[in-house]
């Protein structure tokens, strides 16, 4: 893990875990949370040491995401979804055994989780229970985001892009066959997607235009801003 204070230089910070780091988030209590392997660790913004967070979990954690600084979720293998309620992490009810790779949503009554083999789950009760939504793909989906105006986009392997603009999900024309790992929205009807080979596109969810990144062919895994 690398961290930076203000405008200072980035510094490496060792973390006492054996698995790959798959998620990091800052909560409303001033703690950094980090998911790796089967573990969730936390530290304060000023303390240098990480400590384990108690979890009833035997899954490999694949994602740590927050709707905001308080409503946090973990996704993992075996259809695992954990949600934080107060200071405790509770296991949510899910109807699948597939890997959960990404979360998105606009509020507690409109949450989405995506994952292996085209899995799309929706929750309307703050993430306590999840229902499978009909999926137009069997490709693994890695990320999903809402634009705040009713439209959601999820991305995955082979350039797969699926769109929800209403009540149902549909497969849309993709500008690439590269694996896509990240999608973000900065305004209503405007999205960015990124993935292998340095591909980066912007669009409405229905149409896409390439963004030129000179001389970069590294694999992109995340977008933020």
C-alpha positions as CSV (number, residue, x, y, z in Angstrom):
1,X,0.0,0.0,0.0
2,X,1.2,3.5,-0.8
3,X,0.0,6.7,1.0
4,X,0.6,10.4,0.6
5,X,0.1,13.2,3.1
6,X,-1.2,16.4,1.4
7,X,1.0,17.2,-1.6
8,X,4.0,15.2,-0.2
9,X,5.7,12.2,-1.9
10,X,4.0,8.8,-2.0
11,X,5.5,6.4,0.5
12,X,5.2,2.6,0.7
13,X,3.5,1.2,3.8
14,X,3.8,-2.5,4.7
15,X,0.5,-4.3,5.6
16,X,0.5,-7.5,7.6
17,X,-1.6,-9.7,5.2
18,X,-0.8,-12.7,3.1
19,X,-3.5,-12.2,0.4
20,X,-3.8,-9.6,-2.4
21,X,-5.2,-6.2,-1.4
22,X,-8.5,-5.9,-3.2
23,X,-10.1,-2.9,-1.7
24,X,-9.5,0.2,0.5
25,X,-11.9,2.7,1.9
26,X,-12.1,5.6,4.4
27,X,-15.1,5.5,6.7
28,X,-16.8,8.3,8.6
29,X,-14.9,7.6,11.8
30,X,-11.6,8.5,10.4
31,X,-10.4,5.0,9.8
32,X,-8.9,3.4,6.7
33,X,-10.3,-0.1,5.9
34,X,-8.4,-2.6,3.8
35,X,-9.6,-5.9,2.4
36,X,-7.0,-8.6,1.6
37,X,-7.5,-12.4,1.4
38,X,-10.1,-13.4,4.0
39,X,-9.2,-10.4,6.2
40,X,-10.4,-6.9,6.8
41,X,-7.9,-4.5,8.5
42,X,-8.3,-1.0,9.8
43,X,-6.1,1.9,11.1
44,X,-6.7,5.5,11.9
45,X,-5.5,8.2,9.6
46,X,-2.7,9.1,12.0
47,X,-1.7,5.7,13.4
48,X,0.9,3.6,11.5
49,X,-0.3,0.2,12.5
50,X,-3.1,-2.0,11.1
51,X,-5.4,-4.1,13.3
52,X,-7.8,-6.9,12.2
53,X,-11.6,-6.2,12.1
54,X,-13.6,-9.2,13.5
55,X,-15.5,-10.9,10.6
56,X,-17.6,-14.0,10.4
57,X,-16.0,-14.9,7.1
58,X,-14.2,-17.7,5.3
59,X,-14.5,-16.3,1.8
60,X,-11.8,-14.6,-0.2
61,X,-12.7,-10.9,-0.3
62,X,-12.8,-9.3,-3.7
63,X,-14.2,-5.9,-3.1
64,X,-14.7,-3.2,-0.4
65,X,-17.1,-0.5,-1.4
66,X,-19.1,2.2,0.3
67,X,-22.3,3.9,-0.7
68,X,-20.9,6.7,1.5
69,X,-18.6,6.9,4.5
70,X,-21.0,4.8,6.7
71,X,-22.8,2.3,4.5
72,X,-20.0,-0.2,3.6
73,X,-20.1,-3.5,1.8
74,X,-17.7,-6.4,1.2
75,X,-18.0,-8.9,-1.7
76,X,-16.2,-12.2,-2.1
77,X,-16.2,-15.8,-3.3
78,X,-19.2,-18.1,-2.7
79,X,-21.8,-15.3,-3.2
80,X,-20.5,-13.6,-0.1
81,X,-21.8,-10.1,0.8
82,X,-21.1,-8.5,4.2
83,X,-22.5,-5.2,5.2
84,X,-21.5,-3.0,8.1
85,X,-24.3,-2.2,10.6
86,X,-23.1,0.1,13.4
87,X,-19.7,-1.3,14.3
88,X,-20.5,-4.9,13.2
89,X,-20.3,-6.7,9.9
90,X,-23.3,-8.9,9.1
91,X,-23.7,-11.5,6.4
92,X,-26.4,-10.6,3.9
93,X,-28.7,-13.1,2.2
94,X,-27.8,-13.8,-1.4
95,X,-29.3,-16.3,-3.8
96,X,-26.0,-17.2,-5.6
97,X,-22.7,-18.9,-5.0
98,X,-20.7,-17.0,-7.6
99,X,-17.9,-14.5,-6.9
100,X,-19.0,-10.9,-6.1
101,X,-16.7,-8.4,-7.7
102,X,-18.4,-5.0,-7.6
103,X,-21.0,-2.8,-6.1
104,X,-22.9,0.3,-7.1
105,X,-26.1,2.2,-6.3
106,X,-27.8,5.5,-5.7
107,X,-29.2,4.8,-2.2
108,X,-30.1,2.1,0.3
109,X,-33.2,1.2,-1.7
110,X,-31.3,0.8,-5.0
111,X,-28.1,-1.2,-4.6
112,X,-26.5,-3.5,-7.2
113,X,-23.8,-6.1,-6.9
114,X,-22.2,-7.8,-9.9
115,X,-19.8,-10.7,-10.4
116,X,-18.9,-14.0,-11.9
117,X,-20.8,-15.5,-14.9
118,X,-22.9,-12.4,-15.4
119,X,-24.2,-12.2,-11.9
120,X,-26.4,-9.2,-11.2
121,X,-28.0,-8.8,-7.8
122,X,-30.2,-6.0,-6.6
123,X,-31.2,-4.9,-3.1
124,X,-33.9,-2.6,-1.9
125,X,-33.4,-2.9,1.9
126,X,-30.0,-1.4,2.5
127,X,-28.2,-4.6,1.4
128,X,-29.7,-7.0,4.0
129,X,-31.2,-9.2,1.3
130,X,-30.4,-9.5,-2.4
131,X,-32.4,-10.8,-5.4
132,X,-31.0,-12.0,-8.7
133,X,-31.8,-9.8,-11.7
134,X,-32.1,-11.3,-15.2
135,X,-28.7,-10.8,-16.8
136,X,-28.1,-10.5,-20.5
137,X,-24.6,-12.0,-20.3
138,X,-22.6,-14.8,-18.9
139,X,-19.4,-12.8,-18.9
140,X,-17.9,-12.0,-15.5
141,X,-18.7,-8.4,-14.4
142,X,-16.1,-6.6,-12.4
143,X,-17.6,-3.1,-11.7
144,X,-20.9,-1.2,-11.8
145,X,-21.8,2.4,-11.3
146,X,-24.9,4.6,-11.2
147,X,-25.0,8.1,-12.8
148,X,-27.5,9.4,-10.2
149,X,-30.2,10.0,-12.8
150,X,-31.5,6.5,-13.2
151,X,-28.9,4.9,-15.5
152,X,-26.4,2.2,-14.4
153,X,-23.5,0.6,-16.3
154,X,-21.6,-2.6,-15.5
155,X,-18.4,-3.8,-17.3
156,X,-16.5,-7.1,-17.5
157,X,-14.6,-9.6,-19.5
158,X,-14.3,-9.4,-23.3
159,X,-15.3,-5.8,-23.4
160,X,-18.7,-6.6,-22.0
161,X,-20.9,-3.5,-21.2
162,X,-24.4,-3.9,-19.8
163,X,-26.8,-1.0,-19.1
164,X,-29.8,-0.5,-16.9
165,X,-32.0,2.4,-18.0
166,X,-35.2,1.6,-16.3
167,X,-36.1,-1.8,-14.8
168,X,-34.1,-4.2,-16.9
169,X,-30.5,-4.8,-17.9
170,X,-29.4,-5.0,-21.6
171,X,-26.2,-5.8,-23.4
172,X,-24.9,-2.8,-25.3
173,X,-22.4,-2.4,-28.2
174,X,-18.9,-2.3,-26.9
175,X,-16.0,-0.4,-28.5
176,X,-13.5,-3.1,-27.4
177,X,-12.9,-6.8,-26.8
178,X,-10.4,-6.0,-24.0
179,X,-11.4,-7.0,-20.5
180,X,-12.9,-4.0,-18.7
181,X,-12.4,-3.6,-15.0
182,X,-13.6,-0.2,-14.0
183,X,-16.5,2.2,-14.7
184,X,-17.2,5.6,-13.2
185,X,-19.7,8.4,-13.8
186,X,-19.1,12.1,-13.3
187,X,-22.5,13.4,-14.5
188,X,-25.9,12.2,-15.6
189,X,-25.6,10.1,-18.7
190,X,-21.8,10.3,-18.8
191,X,-19.5,7.4,-18.0
192,X,-15.8,6.4,-18.2
193,X,-14.7,2.7,-18.7
194,X,-11.1,1.4,-18.5
195,X,-9.4,-2.0,-18.8
196,X,-6.6,-4.1,-20.3
197,X,-4.2,-2.7,-22.8
198,X,-4.6,0.9,-21.6
199,X,-8.1,1.2,-23.1
200,X,-10.1,4.2,-21.8
201,X,-13.5,5.3,-23.2
202,X,-16.1,7.8,-22.3
203,X,-19.8,7.7,-23.3
204,X,-23.4,7.6,-22.4
205,X,-23.7,3.9,-21.9
206,X,-25.1,3.4,-25.4
207,X,-22.3,5.0,-27.4
208,X,-18.6,5.3,-26.6
209,X,-15.6,7.4,-27.8
210,X,-11.9,6.6,-27.1
211,X,-9.8,8.8,-24.9
212,X,-6.2,8.9,-26.1
213,X,-3.6,8.0,-23.5
214,X,-0.2,8.6,-25.2
215,X,2.2,5.6,-25.1
216,X,0.3,3.9,-22.3
217,X,-0.5,0.2,-22.8
218,X,-0.6,-0.9,-19.2
219,X,-3.7,-2.6,-17.9
220,X,-6.0,-0.2,-16.0
221,X,-7.8,-1.6,-13.0
222,X,-9.5,1.5,-11.4
223,X,-10.8,5.0,-12.1
224,X,-11.3,7.7,-9.4
225,X,-11.7,11.4,-9.1
